[in-house]
Amino acid sequence: MFETGDRIRFPDPLRGDALTEGTFVEIAAGQPIKIPPRVGGVSTRIVDAAWVRRDDGTTERVIHAWIRPA
């Protein structure tokens, strides 16, 4: 589990989801991200989100964990 201020690597949507270093800010509770279907027929997915701060100081909500049905 991450804590505020932890240095993390996250899939940065601004860099084609390449892993990027930043700082963990908080879990974005109640703010899931809907990932649209991709080529190949993968169904739409809902994922949990977290807030991160990039080294340039900008903050963004990004994928934290996949939510899988039971």
GIWOSUL-V696333 format. One line per field, one symbol per residue. burial: 1 if it has 16 or more other C-alpha atoms within 10 Angstrom, else 0. A space follows every 10 residues. Layout:
burial=???
This chain:
burial=0000000001 0100000000 1111111100 0110000000 0000011111 1111000001 1111000000
